[in-house]
Amino acid sequence: MRAVITVIGQDTVGIISKVSAYLAEKQINIVDITQSVLSEFFCMVMLVDLESSTEAFSDTVDALGAIGRENHLDIHVMHEDIFNSMHKI
């Protein structure tokens, strides 16, 4: 199963590190990643593979949400199928 993770917030040192460290700890592979800084805003989109994950999808959603709150970031995790369905015309 794959998912799309979005991260948005004020640009600070270590955002990518914090998110990717959590993913590595849970055996979640980053398939693709893009990030940019728009003025002072950090924006990142990741496609991840949860096939080897050591925890349930809902736990991953909750944990990344907590990382976001702790770091004043907006982090959303969406199953790839839902993401694709939302963007079909």
C-alpha positions as CSV (number, residue, x, y, z in Angstrom):
1,M,0.0,0.0,0.0
2,R,1.2,3.5,-0.8
3,A,0.3,6.9,0.6
4,V,0.7,10.6,-0.1
5,I,2.1,12.7,2.8
6,T,2.0,16.5,2.6
7,V,3.8,18.8,5.0
8,I,3.3,22.5,5.1
9,G,4.4,25.2,7.6
10,Q,7.0,27.8,8.5
11,D,10.4,26.9,7.1
12,T,12.7,25.7,9.9
13,V,15.8,23.5,10.1
14,G,15.2,19.8,10.3
15,I,11.7,19.3,8.9
16,I,12.7,16.7,6.3
17,S,14.9,15.0,8.9
18,K,12.1,14.7,11.5
19,V,9.6,13.2,9.1
20,S,12.0,10.9,7.3
21,A,13.5,9.7,10.6
22,Y,10.1,8.6,11.8
23,L,9.4,6.9,8.4
24,A,12.7,5.0,8.6
25,E,12.0,3.9,12.1
26,K,8.7,2.4,11.0
27,Q,10.2,0.8,7.9
28,I,8.2,3.1,5.6
29,N,10.0,3.6,2.3
30,I,10.1,7.0,0.6
31,V,9.3,6.3,-3.1
32,D,9.4,10.0,-4.2
33,I,9.7,13.3,-2.6
34,T,9.5,16.9,-3.6
35,Q,9.9,20.0,-1.5
36,S,10.2,23.7,-1.9
37,V,10.3,26.9,0.1
38,L,7.8,29.6,-1.0
39,S,8.9,32.8,0.7
40,E,9.0,31.6,4.4
41,F,6.7,28.6,3.9
42,F,8.0,25.0,3.6
43,C,6.0,22.7,1.3
44,M,6.7,19.0,0.9
45,V,4.9,16.1,-0.8
46,M,6.1,12.5,-0.4
47,L,4.9,9.3,-1.9
48,V,5.6,6.4,0.5
49,D,5.3,2.7,0.4
50,L,3.9,1.2,3.7
51,E,4.2,-2.5,2.6
52,S,6.9,-3.2,5.2
53,S,5.6,-0.8,7.8
54,T,5.8,-2.0,11.4
55,E,2.6,-0.3,12.4
56,A,-1.0,0.2,11.3
57,F,-1.9,2.9,8.8
58,S,-4.1,4.7,11.3
59,D,-1.2,4.8,13.8
60,T,1.1,6.3,11.2
61,V,-1.5,9.0,10.5
62,D,-1.8,9.8,14.2
63,A,2.0,9.8,14.8
64,L,2.7,12.1,11.8
65,G,-0.1,14.4,12.9
66,A,1.5,14.6,16.4
67,I,4.9,15.4,14.8
68,G,3.2,18.1,12.9
69,R,1.6,19.6,16.0
70,E,4.8,19.4,17.9
71,N,6.6,21.3,15.2
72,H,3.9,23.7,14.1
73,L,3.4,22.0,10.8
74,D,0.3,20.7,8.9
75,I,1.0,17.1,8.1
76,H,-1.6,15.0,6.2
77,V,-1.4,11.3,5.2
78,M,-3.8,10.0,2.6
79,H,-4.0,6.5,1.1
80,E,-2.9,6.6,-2.6
81,D,-6.3,5.3,-3.8
82,I,-8.2,8.0,-2.0
83,F,-5.8,10.6,-3.3
84,N,-6.2,9.3,-6.9
85,S,-10.0,9.2,-6.6
86,M,-10.2,12.8,-5.3
87,H,-8.3,14.0,-8.3
88,K,-10.2,12.2,-11.1
89,I,-12.6,14.2,-13.2
